[in-house]
Amino acid sequence: MKKLNILLLDDEENTRKSLSTFLRMHGYEVETAARPSEALRKLEGGGYEILLTDVRMPEMDGIELTEKVAPLYPSLTILIMTAYGNVKDVVKAMKRGAFDYLTKPLDQDELLITLERIADRCALIREVESLRRRLGAESQYKGLMGNSESMREVYRLIESAAGSDSSALITGETGTGKELVALTIHHNSARKNGPMVAVSCGALPDALIESELFGHVKGSFTGAVNDRAGKIRSADGGSLFLDEVGTLTPSAQVKLLRVLEEKQFEPLGSDKTIKVDIRVIAATNEDLSGAVQDGRFRKDLYYRINVLRVELPPLREHKEDIPVLVRHILKKMDREDTKVSSGAMNLLLRYNWPGNVRELENIIERALATIHGDILLLENLPGDLGPRNIEEASNLQEKLSLFEKHLIEEKLRETKGNIASAARELAFPLRSLRRKIQKYGINPKAFKHEP
């Protein structure tokens, strides 16, 4: 296994000398720094995979350093050393982005075992990046981000599906990114130069599904004033993406099965057979096997579309990817210079995300509309993400703002959303209170009927 490059930060010279010598004896590349400012300069030069840092130091402590470094270098693994065994320090460091901690005096065996774990993690990150390079550019990868083990499995399944021309079924909850997976499979397949045609089956009335898929000839039904090619014919030579495939009508299921088996169909109102060369990629957020047992979905069609399968995990099962996703969303919105406070990130990590990545993106977009400056604070996140504590705020400004927001919300609750009454009771100018309400993204109407 590849030995890693370590940057060792400790203000005690004897510790730096003895520890760096021990690590080099075991094959690690080690550079040292005596102060956090020196470590920051060296990190800018790149090349390090591990930052091994003490907690108590001059200039800034290891927790502050972790908070500063973790967002800047996502692939850097931060390992904390503490001589104090302080649980609060450890918890804070882990929340800020540290991978693990060790207590001083260091147990040499424990250190080596921890470094081996980190080596496995770094190998995983390199493998994910390799998969991404083989799958194509980031623009093709869209919003599929994350280095967790569950996302690593998704990348493997995508790579397998992209290398085949068989039908594929993508499963996962709403908002997990099924359409992005379908696009990625298509753009990295042999059909990438052909069309990618998407159909949202659940958004179409039953009466229009067959016309939308198979097309029709003029006069085949009321309202058919012109010939229509249909999505299947439009996808000839490429891929057809059927989202919410479980909502297809029984008649459409029969016709789709024929397309998969015989590569041909007849438009509505026509006796002319049309041959097509398409690859079907289907997606569903329901249990299709259960629909088969209930008789709502054809068993033979299920087997035809379920040749290759990509299962997307819900966001609550890989929350460790949330910081990476947040950075990607900020970049996508041209706000990559915006930082996220530790209090805000902790709240994002606690929430269970029933709407998955799509909900996360919506929340970040809403929060960006309320921030002033380049830091997304706890106060900018909507109240429906759950309770937040002033103790979690990372600085005085965030604590004061969070307290002010709570005070305004409580007064609006008491006055049933009446802004003028709230301003009088708070002895605060009405115009200023309106500005504060807008700043914090508070909806006074939400308090109107609240008990």
MIGULUM-251684 format. One record per residue (C-alpha): residue number from 1; residue in one letter; x, y, z. Coordinates in steps of 0.5 Angstrom, whole numbers. Example, Ala and Ser with C-alpha at 12.3 -4.5 7.8 and 13.67 -1.06 7.14 Angstrom:
{i:1, aa:a, px:25, py:-9, pz:16}
{i:2, aa:s, px:27, py:-2, pz:14}
***
This chain:
{i:1, aa:m, px:0, py:0, pz:0}
{i:2, aa:k, px:2, py:7, pz:-2}
{i:3, aa:k, px:6, py:11, pz:4}
{i:4, aa:l, px:3, py:17, pz:5}
{i:5, aa:n, px:6, py:24, pz:6}
{i:6, aa:i, px:5, py:27, pz:13}
{i:7, aa:l, px:5, py:35, pz:15}
{i:8, aa:l, px:7, py:34, pz:23}
{i:9, aa:l, px:5, py:41, pz:27}
{i:10, aa:d, px:7, py:41, pz:34}
{i:11, aa:d, px:10, py:47, pz:38}
{i:12, aa:e, px:14, py:43, pz:42}
{i:13, aa:e, px:21, py:41, pz:38}
{i:14, aa:n, px:22, py:35, pz:42}
{i:15, aa:t, px:16, py:32, pz:40}
{i:16, aa:r, px:17, py:34, pz:32}
{i:17, aa:k, px:24, py:31, pz:32}
{i:18, aa:s, px:22, py:24, pz:36}
{i:19, aa:l, px:15, py:23, pz:32}
{i:20, aa:s, px:18, py:25, pz:25}
{i:21, aa:t, px:24, py:20, pz:26}
{i:22, aa:f, px:19, py:15, pz:28}
{i:23, aa:l, px:14, py:16, pz:22}
{i:24, aa:r, px:20, py:16, pz:17}
{i:25, aa:m, px:23, py:9, pz:20}
{i:26, aa:h, px:16, py:6, pz:18}
{i:27, aa:g, px:16, py:9, pz:11}
{i:28, aa:y, px:12, py:15, pz:11}
{i:29, aa:e, px:14, py:22, pz:8}
{i:30, aa:v, px:14, py:27, pz:14}
{i:31, aa:e, px:15, py:35, pz:14}
{i:32, aa:t, px:14, py:39, pz:20}
{i:33, aa:a, px:12, py:46, pz:22}
{i:34, aa:a, px:12, py:49, pz:29}
{i:35, aa:r, px:7, py:54, pz:28}
{i:36, aa:p, px:0, py:54, pz:25}
{i:37, aa:s, px:2, py:60, pz:20}
{i:38, aa:e, px:8, py:56, pz:18}
{i:39, aa:a, px:3, py:49, pz:17}
{i:40, aa:l, px:-2, py:54, pz:13}
{i:41, aa:r, px:4, py:56, pz:8}
{i:42, aa:k, px:6, py:49, pz:7}
{i:43, aa:l, px:-1, py:46, pz:6}
{i:44, aa:e, px:-2, py:52, pz:0}
{i:45, aa:g, px:4, py:48, pz:-4}
{i:46, aa:g, px:0, py:42, pz:-4}
{i:47, aa:g, px:2, py:34, pz:-4}
{i:48, aa:y, px:0, py:33, pz:3}
{i:49, aa:e, px:-5, py:27, pz:5}
{i:50, aa:i, px:-5, py:28, pz:13}
{i:51, aa:l, px:-5, py:33, pz:17}
{i:52, aa:l, px:-2, py:31, pz:24}
{i:53, aa:t, px:-3, py:37, pz:29}
{i:54, aa:d, px:-3, py:38, pz:36}
{i:55, aa:v, px:-9, py:42, pz:40}
{i:56, aa:r, px:-6, py:47, pz:44}
{i:57, aa:m, px:-2, py:52, pz:41}
{i:58, aa:p, px:0, py:59, pz:40}
{i:59, aa:e, px:-3, py:63, pz:34}
{i:60, aa:m, px:-9, py:59, pz:34}
{i:61, aa:d, px:-11, py:52, pz:37}
{i:62, aa:g, px:-12, py:45, pz:33}
{i:63, aa:i, px:-19, py:46, pz:33}
{i:64, aa:e, px:-19, py:53, pz:30}
{i:65, aa:l, px:-14, py:50, pz:25}
{i:66, aa:t, px:-18, py:44, pz:23}
{i:67, aa:e, px:-24, py:49, pz:22}
{i:68, aa:k, px:-20, py:53, pz:17}
{i:69, aa:v, px:-17, py:48, pz:13}
{i:70, aa:a, px:-22, py:42, pz:12}
{i:71, aa:p, px:-26, py:46, pz:7}
{i:72, aa:l, px:-20, py:48, pz:3}
{i:73, aa:y, px:-17, py:42, pz:3}
{i:74, aa:p, px:-23, py:36, pz:2}
{i:75, aa:s, px:-18, py:31, pz:1}
{i:76, aa:l, px:-14, py:32, pz:7}
{i:77, aa:t, px:-15, py:28, pz:13}
{i:78, aa:i, px:-14, py:31, pz:19}
{i:79, aa:l, px:-11, py:27, pz:25}
{i:80, aa:i, px:-12, py:31, pz:32}
{i:81, aa:m, px:-7, py:30, pz:38}
{i:82, aa:t, px:-9, py:32, pz:45}
{i:83, aa:a, px:-5, py:31, pz:52}
{i:84, aa:y, px:-11, py:33, pz:56}
{i:85, aa:g, px:-16, py:28, pz:54}
{i:86, aa:n, px:-21, py:33, pz:54}
{i:87, aa:v, px:-28, py:31, pz:51}
{i:88, aa:k, px:-30, py:37, pz:49}
{i:89, aa:d, px:-24, py:39, pz:45}
{i:90, aa:v, px:-25, py:32, pz:41}
{i:91, aa:v, px:-32, py:33, pz:40}
{i:92, aa:k, px:-31, py:40, pz:37}
{i:93, aa:a, px:-25, py:38, pz:33}
{i:94, aa:m, px:-29, py:32, pz:30}
{i:95, aa:k, px:-35, py:37, pz:28}
{i:96, aa:r, px:-30, py:41, pz:25}
{i:97, aa:g, px:-28, py:36, pz:20}
{i:98, aa:a, px:-22, py:32, pz:24}
{i:99, aa:f, px:-22, py:24, pz:22}
{i:100, aa:d, px:-20, py:22, pz:29}
{i:101, aa:y, px:-16, py:24, pz:35}
{i:102, aa:l, px:-10, py:21, pz:39}
{i:103, aa:t, px:-8, py:22, pz:46}
{i:104, aa:k, px:-1, py:24, pz:48}
{i:105, aa:p, px:3, py:21, pz:50}
{i:106, aa:l, px:2, py:17, pz:43}
{i:107, aa:d, px:1, py:10, pz:43}
{i:108, aa:q, px:6, py:8, pz:37}
{i:109, aa:d, px:2, py:2, pz:35}
{i:110, aa:e, px:-5, py:6, pz:36}
{i:111, aa:l, px:-2, py:11, pz:31}
{i:112, aa:l, px:1, py:6, pz:26}
{i:113, aa:i, px:-6, py:3, pz:26}
{i:114, aa:t, px:-10, py:9, pz:25}
{i:115, aa:l, px:-5, py:11, pz:19}
{i:116, aa:e, px:-7, py:5, pz:16}
{i:117, aa:r, px:-14, py:6, pz:17}
{i:118, aa:i, px:-13, py:13, pz:13}
{i:119, aa:a, px:-9, py:10, pz:8}
{i:120, aa:d, px:-15, py:6, pz:6}
{i:121, aa:r, px:-19, py:12, pz:6}
{i:122, aa:c, px:-14, py:16, pz:2}
{i:123, aa:a, px:-14, py:10, pz:-3}
{i:124, aa:l, px:-22, py:10, pz:-3}
{i:125, aa:i, px:-22, py:17, pz:-5}
{i:126, aa:r, px:-16, py:16, pz:-11}
{i:127, aa:e, px:-21, py:10, pz:-13}
{i:128, aa:v, px:-27, py:15, pz:-14}
{i:129, aa:e, px:-23, py:20, pz:-17}
{i:130, aa:s, px:-20, py:15, pz:-22}
{i:131, aa:l, px:-28, py:12, pz:-23}
{i:132, aa:r, px:-30, py:20, pz:-25}
{i:133, aa:r, px:-24, py:21, pz:-30}
{i:134, aa:r, px:-26, py:14, pz:-33}
{i:135, aa:l, px:-33, py:16, pz:-33}
{i:136, aa:g, px:-32, py:23, pz:-36}
{i:137, aa:a, px:-31, py:30, pz:-34}
{i:138, aa:e, px:-35, py:33, pz:-28}
{i:139, aa:s, px:-40, py:37, pz:-33}
{i:140, aa:q, px:-42, py:30, pz:-35}
{i:141, aa:y, px:-42, py:28, pz:-28}
{i:142, aa:k, px:-47, py:33, pz:-26}
{i:143, aa:g, px:-49, py:33, pz:-18}
{i:144, aa:l, px:-47, py:26, pz:-17}
{i:145, aa:m, px:-42, py:28, pz:-11}
{i:146, aa:g, px:-39, py:24, pz:-5}
{i:147, aa:n, px:-33, py:20, pz:-3}
{i:148, aa:s, px:-37, py:15, pz:2}
{i:149, aa:e, px:-37, py:8, pz:1}
{i:150, aa:s, px:-44, py:8, pz:-1}
{i:151, aa:m, px:-43, py:13, pz:-7}
{i:152, aa:r, px:-37, py:9, pz:-9}
{i:153, aa:e, px:-41, py:3, pz:-10}
{i:154, aa:v, px:-46, py:8, pz:-14}
{i:155, aa:y, px:-40, py:10, pz:-19}
{i:156, aa:r, px:-38, py:3, pz:-20}
{i:157, aa:l, px:-45, py:1, pz:-22}
{i:158, aa:i, px:-46, py:7, pz:-26}
{i:159, aa:e, px:-39, py:5, pz:-30}
{i:160, aa:s, px:-42, py:-2, pz:-31}
{i:161, aa:a, px:-48, py:0, pz:-34}
{i:162, aa:a, px:-45, py:5, pz:-38}
{i:163, aa:g, px:-40, py:0, pz:-41}
{i:164, aa:s, px:-46, py:-4, pz:-43}
{i:165, aa:d, px:-52, py:-3, pz:-48}
{i:166, aa:s, px:-57, py:-7, pz:-44}
{i:167, aa:s, px:-63, py:-4, pz:-40}
{i:168, aa:a, px:-62, py:-1, pz:-34}
{i:169, aa:l, px:-66, py:1, pz:-28}
{i:170, aa:i, px:-65, py:6, pz:-23}
{i:171, aa:t, px:-68, py:6, pz:-16}
{i:172, aa:g, px:-68, py:11, pz:-10}
{i:173, aa:e, px:-72, py:16, pz:-6}
{i:174, aa:t, px:-75, py:22, pz:-9}
{i:175, aa:g, px:-69, py:27, pz:-10}
{i:176, aa:t, px:-63, py:22, pz:-10}
{i:177, aa:g, px:-61, py:24, pz:-17}
{i:178, aa:k, px:-64, py:19, pz:-21}
{i:179, aa:e, px:-64, py:23, pz:-28}
{i:180, aa:l, px:-57, py:25, pz:-27}
{i:181, aa:v, px:-55, py:18, pz:-26}
{i:182, aa:a, px:-59, py:16, pz:-33}
{i:183, aa:l, px:-55, py:22, pz:-36}
{i:184, aa:t, px:-49, py:20, pz:-34}
{i:185, aa:i, px:-50, py:13, pz:-36}
{i:186, aa:h, px:-52, py:15, pz:-43}
{i:187, aa:h, px:-46, py:20, pz:-44}
{i:188, aa:n, px:-41, py:15, pz:-42}
{i:189, aa:s, px:-44, py:10, pz:-46}
{i:190, aa:a, px:-43, py:8, pz:-54}
{i:191, aa:r, px:-49, py:11, pz:-55}
{i:192, aa:k, px:-47, py:18, pz:-53}
{i:193, aa:n, px:-47, py:21, pz:-60}
{i:194, aa:g, px:-54, py:19, pz:-60}
{i:195, aa:p, px:-60, py:23, pz:-57}
{i:196, aa:m, px:-62, py:22, pz:-50}
{i:197, aa:v, px:-70, py:23, pz:-49}
{i:198, aa:a, px:-73, py:23, pz:-42}
{i:199, aa:v, px:-80, py:22, pz:-41}
{i:200, aa:s, px:-84, py:23, pz:-34}
{i:201, aa:c, px:-89, py:18, pz:-34}
{i:202, aa:g, px:-92, py:20, pz:-28}
{i:203, aa:a, px:-93, py:27, pz:-30}
{i:204, aa:l, px:-97, py:25, pz:-36}
{i:205, aa:p, px:-105, py:23, pz:-36}
{i:206, aa:d, px:-106, py:16, pz:-38}
{i:207, aa:a, px:-110, py:18, pz:-44}
{i:208, aa:l, px:-103, py:21, pz:-47}
{i:209, aa:i, px:-98, py:16, pz:-45}
{i:210, aa:e, px:-98, py:12, pz:-51}
{i:211, aa:s, px:-99, py:18, pz:-55}
{i:212, aa:e, px:-93, py:21, pz:-52}
{i:213, aa:l, px:-89, py:15, pz:-52}
{i:214, aa:f, px:-91, py:11, pz:-59}
{i:215, aa:g, px:-93, py:17, pz:-63}
{i:216, aa:h, px:-100, py:18, pz:-67}
{i:217, aa:v, px:-102, py:19, pz:-74}
{i:218, aa:k, px:-107, py:25, pz:-76}
{i:219, aa:g, px:-114, py:23, pz:-74}
{i:220, aa:s, px:-113, py:17, pz:-70}
{i:221, aa:f, px:-117, py:20, pz:-64}
{i:222, aa:t, px:-120, py:27, pz:-62}
{i:223, aa:g, px:-115, py:32, pz:-62}
{i:224, aa:a, px:-110, py:29, pz:-67}
{i:225, aa:v, px:-109, py:34, pz:-72}
{i:226, aa:n, px:-102, py:32, pz:-74}
{i:227, aa:d, px:-98, py:26, pz:-74}
{i:228, aa:r, px:-93, py:26, pz:-68}
{i:229, aa:a, px:-87, py:22, pz:-68}
{i:230, aa:g, px:-87, py:20, pz:-61}
{i:231, aa:k, px:-81, py:19, pz:-56}
{i:232, aa:i, px:-79, py:12, pz:-57}
{i:233, aa:r, px:-78, py:14, pz:-65}
{i:234, aa:s, px:-74, py:21, pz:-63}
{i:235, aa:a, px:-69, py:16, pz:-59}
{i:236, aa:d, px:-67, py:12, pz:-64}
{i:237, aa:g, px:-60, py:11, pz:-64}
{i:238, aa:g, px:-60, py:13, pz:-57}
{i:239, aa:s, px:-63, py:12, pz:-50}
{i:240, aa:l, px:-70, py:13, pz:-48}
{i:241, aa:f, px:-70, py:15, pz:-40}
{i:242, aa:l, px:-77, py:13, pz:-37}
{i:243, aa:d, px:-78, py:16, pz:-30}
{i:244, aa:e, px:-83, py:14, pz:-26}
{i:245, aa:v, px:-84, py:8, pz:-30}
{i:246, aa:g, px:-88, py:4, pz:-25}
{i:247, aa:t, px:-94, py:9, pz:-27}
{i:248, aa:l, px:-95, py:6, pz:-34}
{i:249, aa:t, px:-101, py:4, pz:-36}
{i:250, aa:p, px:-102, py:-4, pz:-37}
{i:251, aa:s, px:-103, py:-2, pz:-45}
{i:252, aa:a, px:-97, py:2, pz:-45}
{i:253, aa:q, px:-93, py:-4, pz:-41}
{i:254, aa:v, px:-95, py:-9, pz:-47}
{i:255, aa:k, px:-93, py:-4, pz:-52}
{i:256, aa:l, px:-86, py:-2, pz:-49}
{i:257, aa:l, px:-85, py:-10, pz:-48}
{i:258, aa:r, px:-85, py:-11, pz:-55}
{i:259, aa:v, px:-80, py:-5, pz:-56}
{i:260, aa:l, px:-75, py:-8, pz:-52}
{i:261, aa:e, px:-76, py:-15, pz:-55}
{i:262, aa:e, px:-77, py:-14, pz:-62}
{i:263, aa:k, px:-75, py:-7, pz:-63}
{i:264, aa:q, px:-81, py:-5, pz:-67}
{i:265, aa:f, px:-88, py:-2, pz:-65}
{i:266, aa:e, px:-94, py:2, pz:-69}
{i:267, aa:p, px:-96, py:9, pz:-67}
{i:268, aa:l, px:-103, py:10, pz:-65}
{i:269, aa:g, px:-108, py:9, pz:-71}
{i:270, aa:s, px:-103, py:6, pz:-76}
{i:271, aa:d, px:-102, py:-1, pz:-78}
{i:272, aa:k, px:-95, py:1, pz:-80}
{i:273, aa:t, px:-89, py:-2, pz:-76}
{i:274, aa:i, px:-83, py:2, pz:-74}
{i:275, aa:k, px:-76, py:-1, pz:-73}
{i:276, aa:v, px:-72, py:3, pz:-67}
{i:277, aa:d, px:-65, py:2, pz:-64}
{i:278, aa:i, px:-66, py:5, pz:-57}
{i:279, aa:r, px:-63, py:3, pz:-50}
{i:280, aa:v, px:-68, py:4, pz:-45}
{i:281, aa:i, px:-66, py:7, pz:-38}
{i:282, aa:a, px:-72, py:7, pz:-33}
{i:283, aa:a, px:-73, py:10, pz:-26}
{i:284, aa:t, px:-77, py:9, pz:-20}
{i:285, aa:n, px:-78, py:11, pz:-13}
{i:286, aa:e, px:-83, py:5, pz:-11}
{i:287, aa:d, px:-82, py:-2, pz:-10}
{i:288, aa:l, px:-83, py:-5, pz:-17}
{i:289, aa:s, px:-83, py:-12, pz:-15}
{i:290, aa:g, px:-88, py:-11, pz:-10}
{i:291, aa:a, px:-92, py:-8, pz:-16}
{i:292, aa:v, px:-91, py:-14, pz:-20}
{i:293, aa:q, px:-94, py:-18, pz:-14}
{i:294, aa:d, px:-100, py:-13, pz:-13}
{i:295, aa:g, px:-101, py:-14, pz:-21}
{i:296, aa:r, px:-100, py:-7, pz:-22}
{i:297, aa:f, px:-94, py:-8, pz:-26}
{i:298, aa:r, px:-92, py:-14, pz:-31}
{i:299, aa:k, px:-87, py:-19, pz:-29}
{i:300, aa:d, px:-84, py:-20, pz:-36}
{i:301, aa:l, px:-83, py:-12, pz:-37}
{i:302, aa:y, px:-80, py:-12, pz:-30}
{i:303, aa:y, px:-75, py:-17, pz:-32}
{i:304, aa:r, px:-73, py:-14, pz:-38}
{i:305, aa:i, px:-72, py:-7, pz:-35}
{i:306, aa:n, px:-68, py:-10, pz:-29}
{i:307, aa:v, px:-62, py:-13, pz:-33}
{i:308, aa:l, px:-57, py:-8, pz:-30}
{i:309, aa:r, px:-59, py:-4, pz:-23}
{i:310, aa:v, px:-57, py:2, pz:-20}
{i:311, aa:e, px:-59, py:3, pz:-13}
{i:312, aa:l, px:-58, py:10, pz:-10}
{i:313, aa:p, px:-58, py:11, pz:-3}
{i:314, aa:p, px:-62, py:17, pz:1}
{i:315, aa:l, px:-58, py:22, pz:4}
{i:316, aa:r, px:-59, py:21, pz:11}
{i:317, aa:e, px:-55, py:14, pz:10}
{i:318, aa:h, px:-49, py:18, pz:7}
{i:319, aa:k, px:-49, py:25, pz:11}
{i:320, aa:e, px:-41, py:25, pz:11}
{i:321, aa:d, px:-42, py:27, pz:4}
{i:322, aa:i, px:-46, py:33, pz:6}
{i:323, aa:p, px:-40, py:38, pz:6}
{i:324, aa:v, px:-38, py:36, pz:-1}
{i:325, aa:l, px:-45, py:37, pz:-4}
{i:326, aa:v, px:-45, py:44, pz:0}
{i:327, aa:r, px:-39, py:46, pz:-4}
{i:328, aa:h, px:-41, py:43, pz:-10}
{i:329, aa:i, px:-48, py:47, pz:-10}
{i:330, aa:l, px:-45, py:53, pz:-8}
{i:331, aa:k, px:-40, py:53, pz:-14}
{i:332, aa:k, px:-46, py:51, pz:-18}
{i:333, aa:m, px:-49, py:57, pz:-16}
{i:334, aa:d, px:-43, py:62, pz:-17}
{i:335, aa:r, px:-42, py:63, pz:-10}
{i:336, aa:e, px:-36, py:58, pz:-9}
{i:337, aa:d, px:-33, py:64, pz:-4}
{i:338, aa:t, px:-38, py:63, pz:1}
{i:339, aa:k, px:-36, py:60, pz:7}
{i:340, aa:v, px:-41, py:55, pz:11}
{i:341, aa:s, px:-40, py:57, pz:19}
{i:342, aa:s, px:-39, py:50, pz:23}
{i:343, aa:g, px:-46, py:52, pz:27}
{i:344, aa:a, px:-50, py:52, pz:20}
{i:345, aa:m, px:-46, py:45, pz:18}
{i:346, aa:n, px:-47, py:42, pz:24}
{i:347, aa:l, px:-55, py:43, pz:23}
{i:348, aa:l, px:-54, py:41, pz:16}
{i:349, aa:l, px:-51, py:34, pz:18}
{i:350, aa:r, px:-56, py:33, pz:24}
{i:351, aa:y, px:-62, py:34, pz:19}
{i:352, aa:n, px:-65, py:27, pz:16}
{i:353, aa:w, px:-67, py:30, pz:9}
{i:354, aa:p, px:-73, py:27, pz:7}
{i:355, aa:g, px:-72, py:30, pz:0}
{i:356, aa:n, px:-65, py:28, pz:-1}
{i:357, aa:v, px:-60, py:32, pz:-5}
{i:358, aa:r, px:-66, py:36, pz:-8}
{i:359, aa:e, px:-68, py:39, pz:-2}
{i:360, aa:l, px:-61, py:40, pz:0}
{i:361, aa:e, px:-60, py:44, pz:-6}
{i:362, aa:n, px:-67, py:48, pz:-5}
{i:363, aa:i, px:-65, py:50, pz:3}
{i:364, aa:i, px:-58, py:52, pz:1}
{i:365, aa:e, px:-61, py:57, pz:-5}
{i:366, aa:r, px:-66, py:59, pz:0}
{i:367, aa:a, px:-60, py:61, pz:5}
{i:368, aa:l, px:-56, py:65, pz:0}
{i:369, aa:a, px:-62, py:69, pz:-1}
{i:370, aa:t, px:-62, py:72, pz:6}
{i:371, aa:i, px:-54, py:72, pz:8}
{i:372, aa:h, px:-50, py:79, pz:8}
{i:373, aa:g, px:-43, py:78, pz:6}
{i:374, aa:d, px:-39, py:71, pz:5}
{i:375, aa:i, px:-41, py:67, pz:11}
{i:376, aa:l, px:-47, py:62, pz:11}
{i:377, aa:l, px:-49, py:62, pz:18}
{i:378, aa:l, px:-54, py:58, pz:23}
{i:379, aa:e, px:-59, py:64, pz:23}
{i:380, aa:n, px:-60, py:63, pz:15}
{i:381, aa:l, px:-62, py:56, pz:15}
{i:382, aa:p, px:-70, py:55, pz:16}
{i:383, aa:g, px:-73, py:53, pz:22}
{i:384, aa:d, px:-76, py:47, pz:19}
{i:385, aa:l, px:-69, py:44, pz:19}
{i:386, aa:g, px:-70, py:43, pz:27}
{i:387, aa:p, px:-68, py:46, pz:33}
{i:388, aa:r, px:-61, py:50, pz:34}
{i:389, aa:n, px:-57, py:52, pz:40}
{i:390, aa:i, px:-54, py:59, pz:41}
{i:391, aa:e, px:-48, py:55, pz:44}
{i:392, aa:e, px:-47, py:52, pz:37}
{i:393, aa:a, px:-45, py:58, pz:34}
{i:394, aa:s, px:-38, py:59, pz:32}
{i:395, aa:n, px:-37, py:66, pz:34}
{i:396, aa:l, px:-40, py:72, pz:37}
{i:397, aa:q, px:-43, py:75, pz:31}
{i:398, aa:e, px:-47, py:69, pz:30}
{i:399, aa:k, px:-49, py:68, pz:37}
{i:400, aa:l, px:-52, py:75, pz:37}
{i:401, aa:s, px:-56, py:74, pz:30}
{i:402, aa:l, px:-58, py:67, pz:33}
{i:403, aa:f, px:-61, py:70, pz:39}
{i:404, aa:e, px:-64, py:76, pz:35}
{i:405, aa:k, px:-68, py:72, pz:31}
{i:406, aa:h, px:-70, py:67, pz:36}
{i:407, aa:l, px:-73, py:74, pz:40}
{i:408, aa:i, px:-76, py:76, pz:34}
{i:409, aa:e, px:-80, py:69, pz:32}
{i:410, aa:e, px:-82, py:69, pz:39}
{i:411, aa:k, px:-85, py:76, pz:39}
{i:412, aa:l, px:-88, py:74, pz:32}
{i:413, aa:r, px:-91, py:68, pz:35}
{i:414, aa:e, px:-94, py:72, pz:41}
{i:415, aa:t, px:-97, py:77, pz:36}
{i:416, aa:k, px:-100, py:72, pz:31}
{i:417, aa:g, px:-95, py:74, pz:26}
{i:418, aa:n, px:-97, py:82, pz:27}
{i:419, aa:i, px:-91, py:86, pz:25}
{i:420, aa:a, px:-93, py:92, pz:28}
{i:421, aa:s, px:-95, py:89, pz:35}
{i:422, aa:a, px:-88, py:86, pz:35}
{i:423, aa:a, px:-85, py:92, pz:33}
{i:424, aa:r, px:-88, py:96, pz:39}
{i:425, aa:e, px:-87, py:90, pz:44}
{i:426, aa:l, px:-80, py:90, pz:42}
{i:427, aa:a, px:-79, py:98, pz:42}
{i:428, aa:f, px:-76, py:97, pz:35}
{i:429, aa:p, px:-77, py:101, pz:29}
{i:430, aa:l, px:-82, py:98, pz:25}
{i:431, aa:r, px:-78, py:99, pz:18}
{i:432, aa:s, px:-72, py:96, pz:22}
{i:433, aa:l, px:-76, py:90, pz:24}
{i:434, aa:r, px:-78, py:89, pz:17}
{i:435, aa:r, px:-71, py:89, pz:15}
{i:436, aa:k, px:-69, py:84, pz:20}
{i:437, aa:i, px:-75, py:79, pz:18}
{i:438, aa:q, px:-72, py:80, pz:11}
{i:439, aa:k, px:-65, py:79, pz:13}
{i:440, aa:y, px:-67, py:72, pz:17}
{i:441, aa:g, px:-72, py:70, pz:12}
{i:442, aa:i, px:-77, py:70, pz:17}
{i:443, aa:n, px:-85, py:69, pz:15}
{i:444, aa:p, px:-89, py:72, pz:19}
{i:445, aa:k, px:-95, py:69, pz:16}
{i:446, aa:a, px:-93, py:62, pz:19}
{i:447, aa:f, px:-94, py:65, pz:26}
{i:448, aa:k, px:-101, py:67, pz:24}
{i:449, aa:h, px:-105, py:61, pz:26}
{i:450, aa:e, px:-99, py:57, pz:30}
{i:451, aa:p, px:-102, py:55, pz:37}
***
